[in-house]
Amino acid sequence: MWFNALYRSWQKKQLTEADYHFLFEPPQRAGVVSLDCETTGLDANKDEIISIGAVRIVDNQILTSERLELKLKPNKRIEAEAIKVHQLRNCDVEDGLEPIEAMKQLLAFIGSSPILGYYLEFDMALINRVVQPWLGIKLPNQQLELSAIYYDQKIGLIPQKRLDLRLSSICTALNVPNLGAHDAYTDALTVAIAYIKLKQSDKGHP
């Protein structure tokens, strides 16, 4: 715990934009933000974000009126395999936001709230590739990984000690409805529903 506090203090000193000190302040809005990104490919070191979807969760309710949907213009072409997944073609994002402008809108929406996601480490790696050169820091927000929460809650109930942590399998196990289209906002909404179902049976998460 002391290390986390020390690291946050160090991060705050590295922040190069005074307007973003709010990232280190208590959240102005309750709850967490479920986030998902669609990308040009699956390499966190070279691929780029082409769409972002986010929605706020407060008191076990998904506030669909508080949602964010952004398209970004990448500097590289979208891989064919990625297009098969999210159906976003190069022509669909050619009028998208520049990455910094998208991050400004994203941070204004998230603030200092905890961020929830599935395979969140990947999304945050791509987000931080834009944020760190701009602000001098990686995002300090608490990160909540859905698959880890699910694992921690369910592993003791599985005699074989093996769990299928694919998002589709987690959703099936939790009776989360199939919302159809695979896009950033729909995926963020799916993760939000699964998170609420887990919270309802485990009060240990924010």
trRosetta pair geometry for C-beta under 8 A, 3 or more apart (Angstrom, degrees):
i j d omega theta_ij theta_ji phi_ij phi_ji
1 4 5.8 -53 -155 31 34 111
1 5 6.7 30 151 -15 65 104
2 5 5.7 -54 -151 38 36 112
2 6 6.2 38 151 -21 68 106
3 6 5.6 -55 -147 38 33 112
3 7 6.2 33 154 -21 67 106
4 7 5.7 -53 -145 36 30 111
4 8 6.4 30 155 -18 64 105
5 8 5.8 -53 -148 36 31 110
5 9 6.4 33 152 -20 63 105
6 9 5.7 -54 -151 34 32 113
6 10 6.5 32 151 -19 65 104
7 10 5.6 -53 -150 36 34 112
7 11 6.3 37 151 -22 66 104
8 11 5.5 -49 -146 34 33 115
8 12 6.4 39 154 -25 64 102
8 24 6.6 137 177 -133 104 105
8 140 5.8 92 -126 -157 88 133
9 12 5.8 -50 -151 29 31 114
9 13 6.9 29 151 -17 61 104
10 13 5.9 -58 -158 34 34 110
10 14 6.6 28 148 -18 66 108
11 14 5.6 -63 -153 36 35 110
11 15 7.0 55 148 -45 66 89
11 24 7.6 169 96 -87 105 119
11 137 4.8 87 -166 -139 92 132
11 138 7.5 -77 -130 51 125 70
11 140 5.3 141 117 -82 157 121
12 15 5.7 -29 -160 -4 38 118
12 21 7.5 56 -150 -134 96 79
12 24 5.1 42 -97 -84 112 164
12 140 7.9 8 -62 -55 74 161
14 136 4.8 -159 151 139 83 109
14 137 5.1 127 93 -72 110 96
15 18 7.6 112 125 -87 111 35
15 20 6.2 -148 -165 84 123 101
15 21 6.7 132 117 -87 160 64
15 23 7.6 172 -109 51 138 124
15 24 7.8 -108 -40 -22 150 127
15 135 6.0 -28 -142 171 72 93
15 136 5.7 157 -129 69 21 115
15 137 5.4 -31 -84 -10 68 131
16 134 8.0 -161 63 138 119 40
16 135 5.9 173 41 -172 87 36
16 136 3.8 117 -16 -20 104 131
17 20 4.8 53 91 11 104 111
17 134 7.4 -11 -22 146 135 79
17 135 5.3 -75 19 -122 112 76
17 136 7.7 168 -3 11 76 103
18 21 6.1 -10 -170 -28 54 109
20 23 5.3 14 165 -11 86 114
20 107 6.8 -22 -127 161 110 150
20 135 5.7 -56 68 -130 161 126
21 24 6.0 -57 -174 37 60 104
21 25 6.8 62 133 -29 77 106
22 25 5.1 -55 -147 28 50 118
22 28 7.6 -22 -167 -23 120 115
22 111 6.2 -71 139 -151 116 81
22 112 6.2 -137 146 -34 70 107
23 107 7.1 -44 -80 -159 108 115
23 111 7.5 -173 -98 175 50 44
23 112 5.3 144 -154 -90 33 90
23 139 6.9 -126 -156 -148 133 68
23 140 5.6 112 147 38 107 105
23 141 7.1 -88 -162 -52 91 81
24 112 6.8 -145 -20 -112 8 135
24 140 6.2 25 -88 68 75 154
25 28 7.8 33 107 -46 115 84
25 112 5.7 -170 66 -13 59 156
26 112 6.9 173 158 85 11 139
27 30 7.0 128 107 -92 124 24
27 111 5.7 108 -138 111 76 123
27 112 4.9 -142 -82 79 67 86
27 113 4.6 77 -122 -80 136 66
27 114 7.9 -65 -54 -8 144 64
28 111 5.7 -114 28 -155 96 162
28 112 7.7 98 -3 32 72 95
29 56 6.8 -44 138 -147 140 145
29 58 7.4 -88 165 -82 94 126
29 111 6.4 130 23 33 99 148
29 113 6.2 -33 73 -68 94 127
30 58 5.0 86 94 -134 100 107
30 59 7.2 30 121 -31 135 87
31 56 5.7 92 99 177 135 90
31 57 4.9 -167 -176 92 122 55
31 58 3.6 -96 -46 -88 140 64
31 59 7.0 -80 -78 -10 109 55
31 63 7.9 131 71 0 169 119
31 113 6.7 2 91 -149 61 130
32 56 7.6 166 89 -152 34 60
32 57 5.3 -9 61 57 78 104
32 113 5.8 159 -130 164 38 107
32 114 4.4 -43 -118 78 100 98
32 115 7.1 169 -173 -92 93 12
32 116 4.9 74 141 -25 130 113
32 144 6.3 -15 -155 20 153 143
32 195 7.7 -102 75 153 136 155
32 206 6.4 115 -53 104 115 101
33 54 5.4 11 174 -175 108 114
33 55 7.2 162 -156 79 67 28
33 56 5.4 -37 -101 -98 74 65
33 57 7.4 176 -93 15 24 79
33 109 7.1 118 -133 130 150 93
33 110 5.0 -117 33 -120 164 81
33 113 5.0 99 -12 98 102 131
33 114 7.3 172 25 87 70 49
33 115 5.6 -29 71 -112 93 62
33 116 6.7 -179 86 22 38 83
34 54 6.5 164 84 -151 52 59
34 55 5.3 -12 56 59 101 81
34 56 7.8 -177 16 -92 76 15
34 57 6.1 67 -22 -22 103 115
34 62 7.9 -27 15 -125 134 104
34 116 4.6 -39 -99 78 64 110
34 117 6.7 136 -160 -80 60 57
34 188 4.5 137 122 -177 96 82
34 189 7.1 133 98 -77 141 25
34 191 5.0 168 -161 89 122 106
34 192 3.9 -112 -16 -68 162 94
34 195 6.7 -159 -88 9 120 145
35 52 7.2 -23 -161 -167 92 93
35 53 7.4 154 -154 86 45 54
35 54 4.7 -6 -102 -102 72 97
35 110 7.5 1 -71 -91 130 125
35 115 5.3 -17 8 -164 132 102
35 116 6.8 142 15 68 75 52
35 117 5.0 -48 69 -74 79 114
35 120 7.3 82 73 -126 102 99
35 123 6.4 166 121 136 106 152
35 188 5.8 -14 -129 -117 11 117
36 52 7.5 159 85 -154 47 49
36 53 5.1 -8 60 60 92 98
36 54 7.5 178 22 -75 59 56
36 117 6.2 153 -80 -136 61 102
36 118 7.4 4 -100 39 103 86
36 123 6.8 -118 -144 -95 35 151
36 184 4.6 -179 98 -159 94 67
36 185 7.4 -162 56 -66 112 15
36 187 4.0 163 -163 93 174 111
36 188 4.2 -141 6 -59 102 80
36 191 6.7 153 -57 3 113 135
37 49 4.9 -64 -166 -128 126 108
37 51 6.9 158 -157 85 55 53
37 52 5.4 -18 -103 -101 79 70
37 53 7.8 -176 -80 23 34 68
37 123 4.4 146 19 -132 116 101
37 126 6.3 -157 113 72 161 135
37 127 7.2 -158 -54 -53 151 96
37 184 5.9 9 -120 -123 20 121
38 49 7.4 99 73 -158 45 65
38 50 5.5 -56 101 65 90 90
38 51 4.3 15 43 51 108 100
38 82 7.7 126 178 179 89 106
38 85 7.8 -179 -141 104 103 107
38 86 4.3 102 -145 -124 136 166
38 88 6.0 112 127 9 144 141
38 183 6.7 -53 -41 -155 140 55
38 184 4.9 -110 -14 -59 94 98
39 42 7.2 126 83 -79 128 40
39 47 4.9 71 161 141 120 123
39 48 6.4 165 -154 86 85 31
39 49 5.6 -53 -99 -101 79 43
39 50 6.2 140 -126 7 23 87
39 82 6.6 -100 91 -142 63 140
39 126 6.2 -126 -103 -96 130 168
40 47 4.6 -163 65 -156 89 91
40 48 5.0 36 1 47 121 76
40 50 6.0 111 -57 -36 71 116
40 74 5.2 119 -57 -149 128 172
40 76 5.6 100 166 86 169 99
40 77 7.0 127 -155 108 122 30
40 78 4.7 -127 -134 -110 74 59
40 79 6.1 99 159 -3 70 82
40 82 6.0 146 174 57 27 171
41 46 7.5 -8 66 89 127 91
41 47 4.0 -144 57 -97 84 133
41 78 7.6 172 -44 -156 74 52
41 79 4.3 67 -85 1 101 134
41 81 7.4 64 -124 66 80 102
41 82 5.3 -107 -87 -47 46 133
42 47 6.6 76 11 -7 12 159
42 82 7.4 -176 -33 -83 78 102
42 122 7.7 -33 -155 -154 70 141
43 46 4.8 3 107 43 123 92
43 47 4.9 127 60 -16 72 102
44 47 6.9 -44 -87 43 20 96
44 122 5.5 -130 -81 -143 117 71
44 125 4.1 12 -167 108 128 143
44 126 6.1 -118 -142 -55 74 80
44 129 7.9 176 172 -38 75 131
46 76 7.6 20 156 3 89 167
47 76 7.5 -111 -128 68 49 134
47 79 7.9 -57 -112 -7 118 117
47 126 6.9 -48 93 -104 82 125
48 72 7.4 -126 149 110 104 127
48 74 4.1 142 87 -131 135 108
48 75 6.4 126 -44 30 164 78
48 76 6.1 142 7 36 122 98
48 99 7.5 -91 -163 -84 113 127
48 126 6.8 142 -140 -158 31 116
49 52 6.3 25 173 -58 131 93
49 72 5.3 53 106 42 86 149
49 74 7.5 176 71 -85 36 99
49 99 7.2 112 55 -120 104 97
49 102 7.4 -163 99 116 126 153
49 123 7.9 69 -97 -149 116 72
49 126 5.1 133 -48 140 96 130
49 127 7.0 49 -43 -75 147 63
49 130 7.6 -64 21 -20 122 136
50 71 6.7 -7 162 -157 67 72
50 72 5.5 -139 -138 62 30 86
50 74 5.4 -49 -85 -34 90 115
50 78 6.4 4 -54 -89 158 119
50 86 7.9 149 74 97 120 149
50 88 5.6 163 119 119 136 149
50 93 4.9 -66 -164 -97 105 165
50 96 6.9 -122 -161 -74 68 173
51 69 7.5 -10 -172 -169 101 74
51 70 6.5 166 -153 89 55 57
51 71 5.1 -21 -99 -106 85 62
51 72 6.7 -160 -70 15 33 81
51 86 7.3 -177 36 170 129 144
51 88 6.3 -168 -17 -76 127 161
51 93 7.3 -120 -54 -98 87 122
51 96 7.9 -111 -80 -124 68 137
51 183 6.8 -49 116 -172 152 88
51 184 4.5 -158 120 -12 102 136
52 68 6.8 -20 116 120 101 106
52 69 7.4 172 88 -147 61 32
52 70 4.5 6 50 53 99 104
52 72 7.2 58 -12 -23 97 112
52 102 6.5 134 8 178 134 117
52 106 6.0 -43 140 -92 163 121
52 184 5.6 -161 -166 164 12 156
53 67 7.6 -15 -168 -176 78 99
53 68 7.0 160 -154 88 34 67
53 69 5.5 7 -108 -106 76 73
53 70 7.9 -162 -68 27 41 66
53 183 6.6 105 -43 128 145 81
53 184 3.2 159 -5 122 103 85
53 185 3.2 -151 -141 -69 132 48
53 186 7.1 -19 156 13 173 43
53 187 6.6 122 63 51 135 82
53 188 4.3 -155 113 1 99 128
53 189 7.7 -60 148 -19 129 82
54 67 6.7 164 89 -159 55 56
54 68 4.3 5 54 50 100 107
54 106 7.2 116 -10 -138 149 83
54 109 6.1 120 87 125 141 139
54 110 7.0 -76 -175 -71 159 92
54 185 7.6 -63 11 -111 27 70
54 188 5.5 -135 -104 -154 29 161
55 62 5.9 25 140 -168 129 98
55 63 6.9 177 178 68 86 62
55 64 6.4 -17 -144 -107 128 50
55 66 6.8 112 -157 94 60 70
55 67 4.6 -13 -100 -108 84 85
55 68 7.5 -160 -67 21 45 68
55 185 7.1 87 -40 -156 107 80
55 188 5.4 141 10 126 94 116
55 189 5.8 51 12 -84 152 72
55 192 5.7 -56 81 -47 117 157
56 62 7.7 143 87 -157 46 52
56 63 4.7 -17 78 51 96 115
56 66 4.2 -22 25 105 122 126
56 67 7.6 -130 7 -74 74 47
56 113 7.5 -22 -125 153 98 174
57 60 7.6 11 179 -109 99 14
57 61 7.0 162 -157 79 61 39
57 62 5.6 -30 -102 -99 79 60
57 63 7.2 -173 -92 7 25 82
57 116 7.2 -2 20 20 133 147
57 192 5.3 -177 -67 -150 122 106
57 195 6.7 -78 -77 90 176 130
57 196 6.7 -150 -151 -67 132 101
58 61 5.8 -26 72 61 68 91
58 63 6.0 27 17 -30 104 121
60 196 5.2 109 -148 -148 71 105
60 199 6.2 -155 -95 96 93 131
60 200 6.6 85 -128 -74 132 90
61 196 8.0 95 -60 -116 17 141
62 189 6.8 79 -171 -142 151 78
62 192 5.0 94 -106 139 120 136
62 193 6.9 -34 -44 -71 144 68
62 196 7.1 -92 -44 -39 94 143
63 66 4.1 21 113 28 118 107
63 67 7.7 -165 106 -46 69 74
64 67 5.7 -4 -165 -38 50 125
64 189 7.7 30 -103 -114 97 118
67 185 6.5 55 -180 -143 123 117
68 105 7.0 158 -155 143 126 102
68 106 6.8 133 144 -110 156 60
68 109 4.6 -3 -59 -129 146 169
69 184 7.1 144 -132 79 76 109
69 185 5.0 -27 -94 -59 106 130
70 96 7.8 88 161 -160 75 98
70 97 6.0 -40 -173 18 107 135
70 102 5.0 131 158 -140 146 100
70 105 6.2 143 -85 87 139 136
70 106 7.0 -83 5 -63 153 92
71 88 7.9 -178 -132 -143 108 135
71 92 7.4 -117 -149 139 143 83
71 93 5.2 -148 174 -121 110 84
71 95 7.8 45 100 84 128 68
71 96 4.0 -113 127 -113 86 104
71 97 6.7 134 85 8 54 83
72 93 6.6 6 79 -166 41 121
72 96 4.6 88 156 150 8 133
72 97 5.3 -51 -108 64 62 80
72 98 7.5 26 -151 172 84 7
72 99 5.9 55 -158 -89 130 61
72 102 4.9 -32 -90 -50 108 160
73 93 5.7 166 -101 148 51 88
73 94 6.3 56 -122 -151 106 25
73 95 7.1 -149 -74 91 116 6
73 96 3.8 172 -47 65 66 93
73 97 6.7 -170 2 66 85 25
73 98 6.5 -29 47 -85 106 45
74 77 7.7 169 94 -76 121 11
74 78 7.0 120 41 -62 146 79
74 93 6.6 39 3 117 85 139
74 96 7.8 27 -16 63 58 143
77 90 5.7 -31 -141 -89 79 131
78 82 5.4 -118 -179 81 91 124
78 83 5.6 104 126 -61 119 93
78 88 6.6 -148 -126 102 167 87
78 89 6.8 -163 56 -151 140 31
78 90 5.5 -162 18 -68 102 75
78 93 7.6 105 -42 29 129 133
79 82 4.5 90 64 5 87 106
79 83 7.2 -151 95 -10 46 84
80 83 5.6 -52 -151 31 35 114
80 84 6.8 41 151 -24 64 100
81 84 5.7 -47 -157 26 36 116
81 85 7.1 33 148 -18 62 103
82 85 5.7 -57 -159 32 39 111
82 86 6.5 -16 165 23 75 103
82 88 7.9 -42 133 59 96 91
83 86 7.1 -79 -134 58 27 72
83 87 6.6 61 -179 -113 63 19
83 88 6.6 -123 -121 66 68 48
83 89 5.9 48 -132 -91 123 63
84 87 7.9 15 -161 -69 12 56
85 182 6.3 -94 166 119 66 143
86 182 5.8 -113 -107 115 54 97
86 183 6.2 98 -157 -107 90 56
86 184 7.7 30 -141 -41 131 73
87 181 7.9 -74 30 -157 142 94
87 182 7.3 125 2 68 103 89
87 183 7.6 -60 49 -78 104 91
88 92 4.9 -130 -158 79 71 141
88 93 6.1 48 172 -36 115 113
88 183 7.9 104 -48 -122 107 92
89 92 4.8 106 54 -6 69 104
89 93 7.8 -172 88 5 42 85
90 93 6.7 -79 -157 46 32 91
90 94 6.5 53 152 -57 69 97
91 94 5.7 -29 -142 -9 36 121
93 96 4.2 -7 -170 -27 78 130
96 102 7.8 5 162 -66 99 128
97 101 4.6 -129 -175 88 109 112
97 102 4.3 137 98 -60 132 90
97 105 7.5 -73 -146 12 171 134
98 101 4.8 82 60 11 84 108
98 102 7.0 -157 88 -9 39 89
99 102 5.6 -59 -148 37 32 112
99 103 6.3 30 157 -19 68 105
99 130 4.6 -136 161 -125 123 136
100 103 5.6 -54 -148 36 33 111
100 104 6.5 39 151 -24 65 101
100 130 6.7 -164 -78 180 54 109
100 134 5.9 155 -119 -104 102 144
101 104 5.6 -48 -151 29 34 115
101 105 6.8 29 153 -13 63 103
102 105 5.9 -58 -154 39 33 108
102 106 6.2 34 150 -21 67 109
102 130 7.9 -15 72 152 102 166
103 106 5.3 -52 -141 38 35 115
103 107 6.1 30 161 -16 69 105
103 127 7.2 134 -111 -161 102 83
103 130 5.3 -165 -56 120 139 126
103 131 5.7 178 -153 -81 143 82
103 134 6.8 135 88 51 154 163
104 107 6.3 -56 -144 39 25 104
104 108 6.4 27 155 -19 61 109
105 108 5.7 -55 -147 36 31 113
105 109 6.4 29 154 -18 64 108
106 109 5.8 -62 -154 37 30 109
106 110 6.1 11 159 -6 69 112
106 127 7.5 -127 124 -139 161 120
107 110 5.9 -58 -132 47 33 100
107 111 7.4 100 172 -72 59 24
107 131 7.9 123 -63 -115 125 119
107 139 7.9 -154 -103 -111 101 113
108 111 7.5 15 -173 -62 23 67
110 113 5.5 -131 -178 47 67 98
110 115 6.4 -2 -147 -83 133 101
110 141 6.7 -49 154 -79 127 158
112 140 7.7 -16 -137 82 91 97
112 141 6.2 -176 -161 -98 48 87
113 141 6.7 14 83 -141 41 123
114 141 6.1 152 -121 174 31 96
114 142 4.0 -37 -112 77 92 106
114 143 7.2 -177 -165 -78 80 16
114 144 5.6 54 159 -19 120 112
114 206 5.9 113 6 81 156 137
115 120 6.9 146 121 -157 102 133
115 124 7.4 129 100 -84 147 112
115 139 7.6 38 -11 127 146 141
115 141 4.9 76 -11 119 104 135
115 142 7.1 170 23 86 66 53
115 143 5.4 -22 69 -111 95 64
115 144 6.8 -176 90 24 42 79
116 120 7.4 -116 171 -83 27 141
116 144 4.4 -26 -102 74 74 112
116 146 6.6 73 180 -58 93 89
116 191 6.3 171 132 137 103 119
116 192 7.1 110 93 -91 138 65
116 195 5.7 5 -174 -86 151 159
117 120 3.4 124 72 -91 112 98
117 123 5.7 -95 168 38 164 144
117 124 7.8 174 42 -37 149 94
117 143 7.6 -42 29 -162 100 91
117 144 7.5 126 18 78 55 66
117 145 6.9 -30 73 -114 68 54
117 146 6.8 -110 113 -11 23 100
117 188 7.6 -43 -111 -114 80 76
117 191 6.2 7 -138 172 36 168
118 145 7.4 93 -117 -163 35 67
118 146 4.6 -38 -83 41 80 126
118 147 6.2 91 -140 -30 80 94
118 167 5.0 60 174 -91 160 119
118 170 7.9 -166 -117 44 132 150
118 187 7.4 -111 41 172 117 104
118 191 5.1 -147 -21 -101 103 124
119 122 5.0 -6 152 20 96 119
119 123 7.0 105 107 -15 76 93
119 145 8.0 84 -55 -145 13 101
119 147 7.5 50 -52 -6 57 131
119 167 7.9 -72 -12 -48 102 116
120 123 5.5 -58 -150 42 45 109
120 124 5.8 40 155 -19 77 109
120 143 5.6 168 126 -173 141 113
120 144 7.5 105 -22 76 167 40
120 145 5.1 -135 24 -99 118 78
120 146 7.7 125 -30 3 110 78
121 124 6.0 -59 -143 41 26 108
121 125 6.3 34 155 -28 62 105
121 143 7.9 93 -76 157 61 152
121 145 7.2 3 -30 -96 87 127
122 125 5.7 -52 -151 27 29 114
122 126 6.9 20 155 -10 62 103
123 126 6.1 -62 -157 39 33 105
123 127 6.2 31 150 -17 68 109
124 127 5.4 -52 -141 40 37 113
124 128 5.9 34 159 -18 69 108
124 138 7.8 62 166 -175 102 112
124 139 6.8 -115 -150 46 101 119
124 143 6.4 -34 -61 -108 155 141
125 128 6.0 -58 -144 40 25 107
125 129 6.7 36 151 -30 59 101
126 129 5.6 -43 -151 21 35 117
126 130 7.5 24 153 -7 59 98
127 130 6.2 -67 -169 38 37 102
127 131 5.9 20 148 -12 75 118
127 139 6.6 -10 119 -11 123 131
128 131 5.2 -58 -126 48 42 107
128 132 5.1 44 174 -29 78 106
128 138 4.4 3 -135 -129 128 92
128 139 6.3 -118 -86 4 91 85
129 132 6.9 -29 -116 27 17 107
129 133 7.8 9 171 -3 44 105
130 133 7.3 -76 -168 39 25 97
130 134 6.5 7 153 -7 63 126
131 134 5.7 -80 -153 47 31 110
131 135 5.5 -20 176 21 77 115
131 137 7.4 -47 138 85 102 58
131 138 6.6 93 92 -132 119 41
131 139 5.9 16 116 -47 169 86
132 135 6.8 -68 -119 56 21 79
132 136 7.0 -3 -170 179 55 6
132 137 6.4 -118 -120 96 67 14
132 138 5.4 -9 -80 -72 105 63
137 140 6.8 -14 149 -43 132 95
142 206 7.7 59 102 31 152 149
144 149 6.6 23 -180 -44 94 128
144 195 7.5 71 128 -128 131 131
144 205 7.0 94 -138 -166 131 122
144 206 7.6 -130 -73 50 139 98
145 148 4.1 64 84 10 109 113
145 149 6.8 173 87 -12 56 83
146 149 5.7 -58 -149 37 33 110
146 150 6.2 31 155 -18 68 108
146 167 7.6 54 93 -113 137 89
146 170 6.9 109 140 147 112 165
146 191 5.3 -122 -54 -152 151 99
146 194 6.0 56 -160 100 132 125
146 195 6.0 -94 -110 -74 100 90
146 198 7.8 164 -152 1 78 151
147 150 5.6 -53 -145 39 32 113
147 151 6.1 37 154 -24 65 106
147 165 4.5 66 -155 -172 118 113
147 167 7.7 -83 -70 -78 102 67
147 170 6.8 -118 -103 -64 70 148
148 151 5.6 -50 -144 35 31 114
148 152 6.3 30 157 -19 64 106
149 152 6.0 -55 -147 36 28 109
149 153 6.4 19 157 -13 62 112
149 195 7.1 51 78 -124 157 77
149 198 5.5 93 134 143 117 158
149 202 7.8 175 -179 78 96 145
149 205 6.1 19 -131 -80 126 154
150 153 6.0 -67 -149 41 27 106
150 154 5.9 -6 167 4 67 121
150 163 7.5 171 126 163 100 146
150 165 6.9 149 84 -127 126 83
150 170 5.3 -58 -119 -132 169 120
150 173 8.0 104 -161 77 125 137
150 174 7.9 -92 -118 -49 117 126
150 194 7.5 -27 -72 162 121 117
150 198 6.2 -102 -86 -96 67 140
151 154 6.5 -77 -135 48 20 92
151 155 5.5 30 176 -44 66 111
151 163 5.8 177 -115 63 77 154
151 165 6.4 -8 -67 -98 106 120
152 155 6.7 -32 -121 9 17 111
153 198 5.9 -179 4 -155 165 103
153 201 7.1 98 -170 97 136 107
153 202 5.1 -102 -111 -47 123 152
154 157 5.4 -69 -164 41 57 111
154 158 6.3 47 147 -25 86 109
154 163 6.0 108 98 -110 121 139
154 173 7.7 16 -111 152 157 150
155 158 5.9 -63 -150 32 37 109
155 161 6.5 39 -171 -140 91 66
155 163 6.2 -85 -92 -30 74 132
158 161 6.0 146 100 -79 99 23
158 162 6.5 -131 145 49 137 42
158 163 5.9 -163 -15 -70 168 86
164 169 3.9 -82 118 156 117 165
164 170 7.8 -149 104 -50 78 62
165 169 7.1 19 27 69 3 122
165 170 6.7 26 -154 -55 44 110
166 169 4.4 84 63 8 90 106
166 170 7.0 -159 89 -8 44 84
167 170 5.6 -53 -146 36 34 112
167 171 6.2 33 156 -19 66 107
167 187 7.9 4 169 -150 163 97
167 190 7.3 71 170 123 121 129
167 191 7.5 -57 -140 -83 121 86
167 194 7.9 -127 -158 -29 81 166
168 171 5.8 -56 -149 38 29 111
168 172 6.4 32 152 -21 64 105
169 172 5.6 -50 -147 34 33 113
169 173 6.3 33 155 -18 65 106
170 173 5.8 -58 -151 37 30 111
170 174 6.2 8 158 -2 65 114
170 176 7.7 13 116 17 74 132
170 194 5.9 50 132 -151 111 144
171 174 6.0 -68 -142 49 28 99
171 176 3.8 -87 -152 61 83 116
171 178 7.4 105 137 -79 140 63
171 190 6.4 -30 -97 -178 135 110
171 194 5.9 -84 -94 -82 70 121
172 175 7.6 26 -176 -74 29 34
172 176 7.7 -64 -43 41 22 80
174 194 5.3 110 69 -133 159 79
174 197 4.6 117 -176 105 120 152
174 198 7.1 -54 -114 -53 139 77
175 197 7.5 171 58 -132 80 154
176 190 6.3 97 153 -162 134 79
176 193 5.0 127 -138 111 110 119
176 194 5.0 -38 -66 -75 153 81
176 197 6.6 -125 -70 -7 95 148
177 193 7.5 -62 34 150 78 166
179 186 5.0 -174 109 -164 129 103
179 189 6.3 103 -92 92 173 119
179 190 5.6 -134 10 -73 128 99
180 186 7.0 -96 73 -150 70 149
181 186 5.3 166 86 -30 82 164
182 186 6.6 -130 -125 79 21 130
182 187 6.7 44 -157 -58 65 105
183 186 4.9 83 52 16 76 106
183 187 6.8 -150 87 -7 32 92
184 187 6.0 -61 -148 39 26 109
184 188 6.3 26 155 -19 64 107
185 188 5.6 -54 -147 36 33 112
185 189 6.3 33 153 -19 66 106
186 189 5.6 -55 -148 37 32 113
186 190 6.3 36 151 -23 65 104
187 190 5.5 -48 -145 33 34 114
187 191 6.4 34 155 -16 64 103
188 191 5.9 -54 -150 38 31 110
188 192 6.4 36 149 -24 63 106
189 192 5.4 -52 -149 33 33 116
189 193 6.6 34 154 -19 65 101
190 193 5.9 -53 -153 33 31 110
190 194 6.5 28 152 -14 64 107
191 194 5.7 -56 -148 40 33 111
191 195 6.1 38 153 -24 67 107
192 195 5.6 -53 -146 34 29 114
192 196 6.6 30 156 -19 63 103
193 196 5.9 -55 -151 33 31 110
193 197 6.6 30 152 -18 64 105
194 197 5.7 -55 -152 35 33 112
194 198 6.5 30 152 -16 66 105
195 198 5.8 -57 -151 38 32 109
195 199 6.2 34 152 -21 66 107
196 199 5.5 -53 -145 36 33 114
196 200 6.4 41 155 -28 64 102
197 200 5.9 -49 -152 25 30 115
197 201 7.4 5 157 2 59 104
198 201 6.5 -76 -160 47 34 93
198 202 5.9 -27 163 34 74 114
198 205 7.4 22 116 28 107 146
199 202 6.3 -87 -128 65 27 73
199 203 7.3 66 -174 -101 69 40
199 205 5.8 -103 -104 66 88 110
202 205 6.4 50 111 1 103 100
